[in-house]
Amino acid sequence: MEFCMQNKKIVFITIVSILVVFIVGAYIYKQQESKQYNQMVQEKAKSLQKEHSVVIGKSDAKVQLVEFFDPACGTCAQFHPYVKKIMKDNDGEIKLVLRYAPFHENSDFAVRVLEASRNQDKFMNTLEFMFATQQYWIEHHVVKPKMLWRILPKAGLDMEKLSADIEKDAQKVSQIIKEDLSDAKDLGATKTPSYFVNGKPLQTFGLQNLIDLINSEL
């Protein structure tokens, strides 16, 4: 009887010990996994937003919506009003981070115009003007710089200053384009527009899918 009780005691202690080891092991694994995840998120965050990025909305907004776009991209132009509406409907809850992915031929020139327009506080005006007039400065998916330059005064830009700033900041903008394209590649953004919501990619493109992904983070 006594021997039987001792055996039960040993079995009980063994089970408890195994459970403790399992719980401690699971905790350590979870901590390591969490640490690795946080490191991954931090590394990914560096690829999502840079110091030079155009950011619209509150810096501490709950949702970070990153868009890799091309000024010559027709789908980007079509989606822009929807993105604006989503932000308006969730006022203060979303910040939009705009990144360049000039995949179309000569799109670099359009990016240079946009960057120069920032010096006149007319980035969004110029971008929306470009989106609205794509048919006048894009032929067969190729940007025609002279045609774009001809209509830019209608965007309310100081053309003399714009020209000077494009030339002055040529090297800086080349670096911006290089960094944005490198980050797009690292993140798997091979088409425009490509969206990321709090670091999560929009895997299946579509307006409702974008809304659903944003709502899941809100």
N, C-alpha and C positions, 0 to 999 in steps of 0.2 A: 504493500500500500504506500509506504513511505517512498520506495523506489519509484513508483508510478507518479507520485506527486512531484518528485524531483525532476523526472523526465518532462512532465508538463511545464514545470517552471523553466527548464532549459529551453524547451520549444517556444514558450511564450517570450522569453528574453531574446531568443534568436530572431523571432518574427518582428519584435519591436526594434531590434538592432537593424534588421534589413530595411524596415520602414523608415527609420531615421536616416540611414545611409541613402535611401532612395529619395527622400524629401530634400535632404541637404544637396544631393547630386543634382536634382531637378532645379533647385534654387540657383545653384552655381551656374548650371547650363543656361537658365533663363537670363541670369545677369550678364553672362558672356554674350548671349544672343542679342540682348537689348543693347549692349555696348557696341557690338558690331553693326546693329541696325542704325544706331545713332550716328556712328562714324560714316556709314553709307549715306544717310540723310544729309549730313554736313557736307560731304564731298559732292553730293548731287546738287545741294543748294548753291554751291560755287559755280556750277554749270548753268543754273537757272537764271540767276540775276547777277549782273556785274555793276560796277560803279558807274559805268557809262550808260547803262540801260535807261531807257525812257520809262518812267513809272507814273501811272495815273491812279490816283486814289490814295487813301491813308496808308502810311508805311506800316502801321500795326493792324491792318485789316485782317479779319479771320481767314480769308481765302486769298491765296496768291495765284492769279491766273497768268501764266506765261504763254505768250504767243510768238512763235517764230513765223515771220511773214516776209513776203516779197512785195514791194510796192507795185510790181507789174503783174501780180497774181490776181486773176479774175475772181477766184473763190474767196480770197482774202477780202476783196472789195465787197463781195456779196455778204460775207459773214460780219463785216464790221458793224453795220447797224444793229444786228442781233446782239453782238457783244456789248454795245453801248446800252441797249435796252436791259440786258441782264444786269449790268452794273447799276443802272438807274433803279431797277426794281429791287435791288439789294444795296441801297445807298449806304456807303461807309463800310460795307462788309467785304468788299472785294477790291483788291488792287491789281491793276493790269500792268504787266511787265512786257514791253515790246522788244523783241530781239529780231535782228536781221537774218534773213536766209535768202539772199539774192541769187536764186537759181536761174532766172531768165537771163538771156544774153544782154549785156549792157545795163543790167539792173543796178550795178555798182554806182552808176551815175545818179540814178534816182535816190539811192541811199545818201550820196554826197549832198544832194540838194536838201534832203530831209535834215541831215545833220547841220547844215549851214542855216537852215530855217530856225533851228533851235536858238540861234544867236539873236533872232528877232522875235522870240517867244511866239512863233507861229508854226510849231511842229504839227499839231493836230489839224490846224486849218490846211496846211500844205498837204498832209497825208490824205485828208478827206477830199481835197481838190484833185489830187492825183487819182484816187480811187474813182472819182466821179467822171474823170476825163480820159480814162485809159484808152478809149477807142481812138483818141486823137494823137497819142504818142507811142502806141505799140502797134507794130505790124507783124503778123505771123509769129507772135510770142517774142518778138525782139524789140527791145527798147530803142527808140530813135531820139537820142539826146537833143538834137537841134529842134525837133518838133515839140518836145517837152519844154525846152527853154523858151520857145516862141509863145507858149500860152501861160507860162508861170506868172507874168505880171498880173494876170487876172486873179491870182491867189492873194494879191495885196502885198507882195514882197518887194522890198527894196532890192532891185536887181543888181545894182552896182555893189552893194554890200554883200549880197549873196555870192556874186562872182569872186569877190576878194576873199571871202571866208572859205569858199570851196578850195581855192588855191592855197590859202594859208594853212588850212587844216588837212591837207591831202594825206600826209603821212599818218596823222592821228586816226583819220577815218579808215584808212587802209588797215590799220591795226584792229580797229573796232570790228570791221567786217571779218577779218581773219579770226578773231576770237569768237565772234558769234557763230560763224560757220563751223569752227572747231567744236564748240559746245553743242551745236545742233547735231553734229556727227556723233559725239559721245553719248547723247541722249536718244539717238535713233530717230531724230526729226529729219526725215528724208524728203518730205513733201510740205508744201505750204497751203493753208496754215496748219501748223502743228501746235496743239495745246497741251499744257501741263497744269493740273490743278493741285496745289499743295504738293508738288513733286510727282503726282500720279499722271501718267500719260493718258490722253484720250485714245484708247486703243482702237475703237471702232468709230470712224468719223461720222458726224451727223449732229445737227442742232440739238435734237432731244437728248442725245447721248451726252453732249456737253452740258446741257442744263441739269441732267440727272447727276452727273459727276460733281458739278458745283454744289448742287443741293445736298449731296451726301456729305460734303465737307462743311456746309453751313449748319 
